[in-house]
Amino acid sequence: MTETPHVHEGAHALFVTHRAKPGRRDDVLATWSRHLRPLIEANPDHLAYAYCFDDADADVVRVFQLYRSAAAADAFLQLPGYAEYLAEVMEHVAEPPRLDTAAPQWMK
């Protein structure tokens, strides 16, 4: 029996990794909460979003985002609020965020 993938047609996954400066991970979260959380909560193109602290590294933040489409992800990254977030968060991170994309094949 072949299982049919349960996936939103055209969905686009984005994995983000932030490496905070030592001891500054809470500052990264505060900056995200101020700038991005309201945008994400209001964005119907975010199908899922998880903001996580890495269990093994006290300076790492890992974020999973599931967008309705790659175009929706690109549009979100072009918002003025995202640019404001990046400008401020750079004070608290050791390097620019790492962005990895993926094409979902199955989701629950």
C-alpha positions, 0 to 999 in steps of 0.5 A: 500500500502506497501512502499519499503524502499529506502536504500542502501543495506548494508549501515551503519550509524554512529553517533558521539558525541564530548564533547569539553572542555569549549570554545574549540569546534572551536578547535575540528572543526579545528582539524577535518578540518585538519585531517579528512575532506580531508580523507572524501572528498576523500572517496567514501565509505562515502555516506553522512556526516554531521558535526554539532554544537549542538544548545543547548550545545555550547560544543557539536559536533554531526556528522552523517556519512553514509557508504557504509558498516560496513566494510567501516566504520571499514576501515576508522577508521583504517586509520593512519589519523584517529589515528592522528586526535584522538591523537590531538583532545583529547587535546580539548575534555572532554572525548573520542568521543561517537560512536553509530551505526545504520542500515538504514531502509529508506533514502532520 
